[in-house]
Amino acid sequence: MSTGPKTPAGQAASAANLAGHPTPEEALRTRFNAMKHGLNARVATYFPAKPGGYAFCERCDVDRYWCADQPACVKQTELFMLHSAAFEQRNPRALAKIHGDLHAALVASLQMCLQAVLGDGVVIKTPRLETVPDAEGVMRSQVVSYVDGNGEVRQIYDYQSNPAFKPIADLVTRLGLNLSDLGMTIKAQEDEEAQLRGRLGSEAKPMEALESFSARMAAALEAMPALVSKARQVAEQDPVLLEHEAQTGQKAANTGGGGKP
């Protein structure tokens, strides 16, 4: 095993190579190296290593004997390290794969829930029950029924919407899977088409001709002296300014049009 340079010249060259290292970026990448062994890891407080003790251990590919020798769950420690690094570096891209897998799992679970609801039916039909005393006076539940015009006994049923619909709708909204979020509504399509048309749309305002713009600018310049004179008059009649001049005994500079005081 190499132990590094032995001569003074070699040691000096090695020290020169290490000058300026680690850089701040290198420190961000390497400060979690020791955590892969579980040493001093805060996650060990929440997920100590206990092979087969967690629900996810059945599908874990880590060796059980090796995992038992670790101070913390290896999988949870890796997840902890990744999130800690992402938050300290303010780099959400580091969590893109984890969040992508999580979103895919949620959508798959949502699809299975919807299939189960459709299989059970959107409307649940249950017999209506009533509590009546029997021959011995004990209250018992029985199905409510009646006799129709043909003398046949028919049961009365209660109908209600499947209660699983509301949680599914809430999950769709939270995952951003509704039509508005996906841009699949008619209004969203019309807005996108309007943006693609740009200035070619029929509702676009006609562009002003150069001659018309020049005439409008000339008229504005001609009216400028009158506006400046009016501004001077308003400034000279300002009560605050008049009071200030009376107290100081001198006339303040005229700021209405940049003229002389």
FIMIKOL-966189 format. One record per residue (C-alpha): chain; x, y, z. Coordinates in nm, 3 decimals. Example, Ala and Ser with C-alpha at 12.3 -4.5 7.8 and 13.67 -1.06 7.14 Angstrom:
<sites>
+--------+---------+---------+---------+
: chaine :       X :       Y :       Z :
+--------+---------+---------+---------+
:      A :   1.230 :  -0.450 :   0.780 :
:      A :   1.367 :  -0.106 :   0.714 :
+--------+---------+---------+---------+
</sites>
This chain:
<sites>
+--------+---------+---------+---------+
: chaine :       X :       Y :       Z :
+--------+---------+---------+---------+
:      A :   0.000 :   0.000 :   0.000 :
:      A :   0.138 :   0.340 :  -0.100 :
:      A :   0.198 :   0.584 :   0.187 :
:      A :   0.289 :   0.887 :  -0.024 :
:      A :   0.618 :   1.055 :  -0.109 :
:      A :   0.914 :   1.012 :   0.126 :
:      A :   1.159 :   1.278 :   0.008 :
:      A :   1.126 :   1.643 :   0.111 :
:      A :   1.086 :   1.744 :  -0.253 :
:      A :   0.808 :   1.492 :  -0.308 :
:      A :   0.629 :   1.594 :   0.010 :
:      A :   0.655 :   1.961 :  -0.090 :
:      A :   0.508 :   1.883 :  -0.432 :
:      A :   0.221 :   1.689 :  -0.271 :
:      A :   0.148 :   1.977 :  -0.036 :
:      A :   0.148 :   2.218 :  -0.329 :
:      A :  -0.111 :   2.001 :  -0.506 :
:      A :  -0.341 :   2.027 :  -0.205 :
:      A :  -0.319 :   2.405 :  -0.189 :
:      A :  -0.661 :   2.562 :  -0.228 :
:      A :  -0.846 :   2.237 :  -0.165 :
:      A :  -1.109 :   2.152 :  -0.073 :
:      A :  -1.296 :   2.424 :  -0.256 :
:      A :  -1.643 :   2.525 :  -0.128 :
:      A :  -1.801 :   2.311 :  -0.400 :
:      A :  -1.585 :   2.011 :  -0.308 :
:      A :  -1.674 :   2.055 :   0.058 :
:      A :  -2.044 :   2.042 :  -0.029 :
:      A :  -1.992 :   1.715 :  -0.214 :
:      A :  -1.768 :   1.543 :   0.038 :
:      A :  -1.908 :   1.644 :   0.375 :
:      A :  -2.156 :   1.353 :   0.371 :
:      A :  -1.901 :   1.083 :   0.285 :
:      A :  -1.880 :   0.946 :   0.638 :
:      A :  -2.258 :   0.919 :   0.662 :
:      A :  -2.271 :   0.618 :   0.429 :
:      A :  -2.142 :   0.412 :   0.722 :
:      A :  -2.408 :   0.554 :   0.955 :
:      A :  -2.151 :   0.726 :   1.178 :
:      A :  -2.291 :   1.037 :   1.348 :
:      A :  -2.599 :   1.023 :   1.123 :
:      A :  -2.906 :   1.192 :   1.261 :
:      A :  -3.127 :   0.949 :   1.069 :
:      A :  -3.007 :   0.669 :   1.299 :
:      A :  -3.226 :   0.819 :   1.570 :
:      A :  -3.538 :   0.758 :   1.364 :
:      A :  -3.446 :   0.448 :   1.161 :
:      A :  -3.209 :   0.221 :   1.355 :
:      A :  -3.099 :  -0.089 :   1.169 :
:      A :  -3.336 :  -0.380 :   1.240 :
:      A :  -3.357 :  -0.621 :   0.941 :
:      A :  -3.712 :  -0.736 :   0.885 :
:      A :  -3.850 :  -0.486 :   1.135 :
:      A :  -3.987 :  -0.238 :   0.881 :
:      A :  -4.261 :  -0.287 :   0.625 :
:      A :  -4.020 :  -0.209 :   0.338 :
:      A :  -3.767 :  -0.472 :   0.453 :
:      A :  -3.946 :  -0.746 :   0.257 :
:      A :  -3.848 :  -0.583 :  -0.074 :
:      A :  -3.507 :  -0.455 :   0.037 :
:      A :  -3.207 :  -0.593 :  -0.154 :
:      A :  -2.952 :  -0.518 :   0.122 :
:      A :  -2.795 :  -0.823 :   0.288 :
:      A :  -2.970 :  -0.885 :   0.621 :
:      A :  -2.654 :  -0.982 :   0.812 :
:      A :  -2.461 :  -0.679 :   0.685 :
:      A :  -2.756 :  -0.452 :   0.763 :
:      A :  -2.771 :  -0.584 :   1.121 :
:      A :  -2.414 :  -0.464 :   1.181 :
:      A :  -2.495 :  -0.106 :   1.075 :
:      A :  -2.605 :   0.162 :   1.323 :
:      A :  -2.887 :   0.280 :   1.091 :
:      A :  -3.104 :   0.154 :   0.806 :
:      A :  -2.893 :   0.186 :   0.491 :
:      A :  -3.179 :   0.279 :   0.258 :
:      A :  -3.318 :   0.544 :   0.490 :
:      A :  -2.971 :   0.685 :   0.554 :
:      A :  -2.913 :   0.726 :   0.180 :
:      A :  -3.250 :   0.899 :   0.150 :
:      A :  -3.163 :   1.125 :   0.442 :
:      A :  -2.826 :   1.214 :   0.290 :
:      A :  -2.977 :   1.299 :  -0.045 :
:      A :  -3.244 :   1.527 :   0.102 :
:      A :  -2.998 :   1.698 :   0.337 :
:      A :  -2.758 :   1.771 :   0.052 :
:      A :  -3.038 :   1.895 :  -0.174 :
:      A :  -3.174 :   2.136 :   0.088 :
:      A :  -2.836 :   2.268 :   0.200 :
:      A :  -2.726 :   2.323 :  -0.160 :
:      A :  -3.072 :   2.449 :  -0.257 :
:      A :  -3.071 :   2.215 :  -0.552 :
:      A :  -3.417 :   2.058 :  -0.602 :
:      A :  -3.294 :   1.879 :  -0.916 :
:      A :  -3.117 :   1.630 :  -0.688 :
:      A :  -3.459 :   1.505 :  -0.575 :
:      A :  -3.612 :   1.486 :  -0.923 :
:      A :  -3.580 :   1.107 :  -0.953 :
:      A :  -3.723 :   1.042 :  -0.605 :
:      A :  -4.015 :   1.277 :  -0.660 :
:      A :  -4.072 :   1.134 :  -1.007 :
:      A :  -4.094 :   0.781 :  -0.866 :
:      A :  -4.322 :   0.901 :  -0.587 :
:      A :  -4.553 :   1.080 :  -0.831 :
:      A :  -4.566 :   0.775 :  -1.057 :
:      A :  -4.653 :   0.552 :  -0.760 :
:      A :  -4.929 :   0.789 :  -0.651 :
:      A :  -5.077 :   0.801 :  -1.000 :
:      A :  -5.064 :   0.420 :  -1.024 :
:      A :  -5.238 :   0.392 :  -0.685 :
:      A :  -5.497 :   0.645 :  -0.799 :
:      A :  -5.566 :   0.440 :  -1.110 :
:      A :  -5.612 :   0.122 :  -0.905 :
:      A :  -5.849 :   0.303 :  -0.669 :
:      A :  -6.053 :   0.429 :  -0.962 :
:      A :  -6.071 :   0.081 :  -1.114 :
:      A :  -6.189 :  -0.059 :  -0.780 :
:      A :  -6.458 :   0.209 :  -0.755 :
:      A :  -6.579 :   0.140 :  -1.108 :
:      A :  -6.582 :  -0.232 :  -1.030 :
:      A :  -6.792 :  -0.183 :  -0.716 :
:      A :  -7.018 :   0.064 :  -0.895 :
:      A :  -7.053 :   0.438 :  -0.878 :
:      A :  -7.379 :   0.393 :  -0.686 :
:      A :  -7.394 :   0.161 :  -0.384 :
:      A :  -7.724 :  -0.018 :  -0.328 :
:      A :  -7.797 :  -0.142 :   0.026 :
:      A :  -8.119 :  -0.287 :   0.173 :
:      A :  -8.301 :  -0.055 :   0.412 :
:      A :  -8.320 :  -0.190 :   0.766 :
:      A :  -8.553 :  -0.118 :   1.051 :
:      A :  -8.545 :  -0.224 :   1.414 :
:      A :  -8.861 :  -0.400 :   1.537 :
:      A :  -8.934 :  -0.615 :   1.842 :
:      A :  -8.972 :  -0.988 :   1.791 :
:      A :  -9.220 :  -1.218 :   1.964 :
:      A :  -9.012 :  -1.212 :   2.281 :
:      A :  -8.983 :  -0.835 :   2.284 :
:      A :  -8.618 :  -0.827 :   2.175 :
:      A :  -8.533 :  -0.553 :   1.926 :
:      A :  -8.398 :  -0.697 :   1.603 :
:      A :  -8.311 :  -0.555 :   1.262 :
:      A :  -8.498 :  -0.664 :   0.957 :
:      A :  -8.518 :  -0.564 :   0.593 :
:      A :  -8.793 :  -0.318 :   0.505 :
:      A :  -9.025 :  -0.465 :   0.245 :
:      A :  -9.371 :  -0.414 :   0.101 :
:      A :  -9.627 :  -0.604 :  -0.107 :
:      A :  -9.693 :  -0.464 :  -0.453 :
:      A : -10.019 :  -0.474 :  -0.645 :
:      A :  -9.946 :  -0.824 :  -0.779 :
:      A :  -9.902 :  -0.961 :  -0.429 :
:      A :  -9.521 :  -0.991 :  -0.459 :
:      A :  -9.296 :  -0.896 :  -0.168 :
:      A :  -9.041 :  -0.635 :  -0.266 :
:      A :  -8.753 :  -0.492 :  -0.066 :
:      A :  -8.676 :  -0.123 :  -0.023 :
:      A :  -8.316 :  -0.017 :  -0.098 :
:      A :  -8.111 :   0.289 :  -0.015 :
:      A :  -7.889 :   0.434 :  -0.288 :
:      A :  -7.582 :   0.649 :  -0.228 :
:      A :  -7.279 :   0.751 :  -0.428 :
:      A :  -6.961 :   0.557 :  -0.371 :
:      A :  -6.785 :   0.725 :  -0.074 :
:      A :  -6.446 :   0.663 :  -0.236 :
:      A :  -6.518 :   0.924 :  -0.503 :
:      A :  -6.437 :   1.224 :  -0.281 :
:      A :  -6.089 :   1.105 :  -0.172 :
:      A :  -6.008 :   1.025 :  -0.535 :
:      A :  -6.118 :   1.372 :  -0.647 :
:      A :  -5.910 :   1.533 :  -0.370 :
:      A :  -5.604 :   1.329 :  -0.472 :
:      A :  -5.650 :   1.429 :  -0.837 :
:      A :  -5.655 :   1.796 :  -0.736 :
:      A :  -5.351 :   1.771 :  -0.510 :
:      A :  -5.149 :   1.588 :  -0.775 :
:      A :  -5.235 :   1.853 :  -1.036 :
:      A :  -5.403 :   1.603 :  -1.267 :
:      A :  -5.723 :   1.793 :  -1.340 :
:      A :  -5.794 :   1.922 :  -1.690 :
:      A :  -5.700 :   2.282 :  -1.610 :
:      A :  -5.358 :   2.188 :  -1.470 :
:      A :  -5.289 :   1.963 :  -1.769 :
:      A :  -5.395 :   2.234 :  -2.017 :
:      A :  -5.666 :   2.014 :  -2.169 :
:      A :  -5.962 :   2.249 :  -2.133 :
:      A :  -6.113 :   2.431 :  -2.429 :
:      A :  -6.015 :   2.770 :  -2.283 :
:      A :  -5.653 :   2.659 :  -2.241 :
:      A :  -5.643 :   2.542 :  -2.601 :
:      A :  -5.786 :   2.873 :  -2.723 :
:      A :  -5.531 :   3.071 :  -2.520 :
:      A :  -5.246 :   2.862 :  -2.660 :
:      A :  -5.369 :   2.909 :  -3.015 :
:      A :  -5.396 :   3.284 :  -2.959 :
:      A :  -5.036 :   3.297 :  -2.837 :
:      A :  -4.916 :   3.098 :  -3.137 :
:      A :  -5.096 :   3.331 :  -3.378 :
:      A :  -4.921 :   3.633 :  -3.228 :
:      A :  -4.983 :   3.944 :  -3.440 :
:      A :  -5.149 :   3.746 :  -3.718 :
:      A :  -5.479 :   3.707 :  -3.533 :
:      A :  -5.785 :   3.898 :  -3.650 :
:      A :  -5.822 :   4.061 :  -3.309 :
:      A :  -5.470 :   4.209 :  -3.321 :
:      A :  -5.458 :   4.592 :  -3.316 :
:      A :  -5.340 :   4.757 :  -3.642 :
:      A :  -4.991 :   4.907 :  -3.627 :
:      A :  -4.963 :   5.287 :  -3.636 :
:      A :  -4.817 :   5.437 :  -3.951 :
:      A :  -4.495 :   5.640 :  -3.929 :
:      A :  -4.663 :   5.955 :  -4.060 :
:      A :  -4.937 :   5.935 :  -3.801 :
:      A :  -4.683 :   5.885 :  -3.523 :
:      A :  -4.477 :   6.184 :  -3.641 :
:      A :  -4.785 :   6.408 :  -3.652 :
:      A :  -4.889 :   6.300 :  -3.302 :
:      A :  -4.542 :   6.373 :  -3.163 :
:      A :  -4.532 :   6.716 :  -3.332 :
:      A :  -4.869 :   6.809 :  -3.181 :
:      A :  -4.747 :   6.701 :  -2.838 :
:      A :  -4.434 :   6.918 :  -2.871 :
:      A :  -4.642 :   7.219 :  -2.978 :
:      A :  -4.861 :   7.182 :  -2.669 :
:      A :  -4.557 :   7.153 :  -2.439 :
:      A :  -4.505 :   7.531 :  -2.371 :
:      A :  -4.866 :   7.568 :  -2.262 :
:      A :  -4.832 :   7.273 :  -2.026 :
:      A :  -4.510 :   7.415 :  -1.880 :
:      A :  -4.671 :   7.757 :  -1.826 :
:      A :  -4.970 :   7.599 :  -1.655 :
:      A :  -4.740 :   7.397 :  -1.431 :
:      A :  -4.557 :   7.717 :  -1.329 :
:      A :  -4.883 :   7.886 :  -1.239 :
:      A :  -4.995 :   7.592 :  -1.026 :
:      A :  -4.659 :   7.583 :  -0.849 :
:      A :  -4.668 :   7.959 :  -0.775 :
:      A :  -5.015 :   7.924 :  -0.620 :
:      A :  -4.919 :   7.629 :  -0.399 :
:      A :  -5.020 :   7.723 :  -0.038 :
:      A :  -4.731 :   7.532 :   0.112 :
:      A :  -4.486 :   7.718 :  -0.111 :
:      A :  -4.644 :   8.053 :  -0.032 :
:      A :  -4.622 :   7.987 :   0.342 :
:      A :  -4.258 :   7.887 :   0.306 :
:      A :  -4.178 :   8.210 :   0.118 :
:      A :  -4.356 :   8.414 :   0.383 :
:      A :  -4.154 :   8.253 :   0.662 :
:      A :  -3.817 :   8.277 :   0.489 :
:      A :  -3.872 :   8.612 :   0.329 :
:      A :  -3.740 :   8.499 :  -0.007 :
:      A :  -3.896 :   8.361 :  -0.319 :
:      A :  -3.834 :   7.991 :  -0.380 :
:      A :  -3.692 :   7.867 :  -0.707 :
:      A :  -3.956 :   7.798 :  -0.967 :
:      A :  -3.958 :   7.424 :  -1.039 :
:      A :  -4.253 :   7.423 :  -1.272 :
:      A :  -4.060 :   7.443 :  -1.596 :
:      A :  -3.696 :   7.470 :  -1.506 :
:      A :  -3.693 :   7.853 :  -1.547 :
:      A :  -3.506 :   8.110 :  -1.342 :
:      A :  -3.621 :   8.191 :  -0.986 :
+--------+---------+---------+---------+
</sites>
